[in-house]
Amino acid sequence: MTNIHGEKCEEPSVRDIAAEVFKIQKRIFRLSQEGQYEKVHNLQRRLVNSRSAKFLAVQKAAHDSRGAHTPGIDGARSLTP
């Protein structure tokens, strides 16, 4: 993988990404316990819009659906026109 300058860089692991997301979640919890709701709101927005959280959501959805016996929630394999 290369960065925007064309230099080679290492891809982050899923564990690193999960740790980054968990760190933000931990800050959100701590600040909500302290009553700092404006900072909580800003961090929640940051978390929802982060590429790391989106990556983990897709990773979890793909991992959880792996091995399922039906292709959809209704069990239909394809739609006929």
C-alpha positions in Angstrom: 0.0 0.0 0.0 1.2 3.5 -0.8 0.3 6.9 0.8 -0.6 10.0 -1.1 3.1 10.8 -1.6 3.7 7.4 -3.3 5.7 6.1 -0.3 5.2 2.6 0.8 3.4 2.2 4.1 2.0 -0.7 6.1 -1.7 -1.4 6.3 -3.2 -1.2 9.8 -4.5 -4.5 11.2 -8.1 -5.1 12.3 -6.8 -5.2 15.9 -5.3 -1.8 15.5 -8.5 -0.4 14.0 -10.6 -2.0 16.7 -8.4 -0.5 19.4 -8.7 3.0 17.9 -12.5 2.7 17.8 -12.6 1.3 21.4 -10.5 4.2 22.6 -13.0 6.7 21.2 -15.9 4.7 22.7 -14.2 4.7 26.1 -13.8 8.5 25.9 -17.4 8.9 25.1 -18.5 6.8 28.1 -16.1 8.6 30.5 -17.3 12.1 29.3 -20.9 11.1 29.5 -20.4 10.0 33.1 -18.8 13.4 33.8 -21.7 15.2 32.2 -19.7 16.8 29.4 -22.5 16.2 26.8 -21.2 18.7 24.2 -17.9 16.8 24.0 -19.8 13.5 24.0 -21.8 14.7 21.0 -18.7 15.8 19.1 -17.0 12.4 19.7 -20.1 10.5 18.7 -20.2 12.4 15.4 -16.5 11.7 15.0 -17.0 8.0 15.6 -20.0 7.7 13.3 -18.2 9.4 10.4 -14.8 7.7 11.0 -13.5 5.3 8.3 -12.3 3.0 11.1 -15.8 2.5 12.5 -17.3 1.9 9.1 -14.6 -0.6 8.3 -15.3 -2.5 11.6 -19.1 -2.4 10.9 -18.5 -4.0 7.4 -16.0 -6.4 8.8 -18.5 -7.5 11.5 -21.4 -7.8 9.1 -19.3 -9.9 6.7 -18.0 -12.1 9.4 -21.4 -12.7 11.1 -23.1 -13.6 7.8 -20.4 -16.0 6.8 -21.7 -19.6 7.0 -25.3 -18.6 7.0 -27.5 -21.1 5.1 -29.9 -18.6 3.5 -28.9 -15.8 1.2 -31.4 -13.3 2.6 -33.7 -12.8 5.5 -36.6 -14.3 3.6 -34.6 -17.2 2.2 -35.1 -16.3 -1.4 -32.1 -16.8 -3.6 -33.0 -14.4 -6.4 -35.9 -12.3 -7.5 -37.7 -13.2 -10.7 -38.9 -10.4 -13.0 
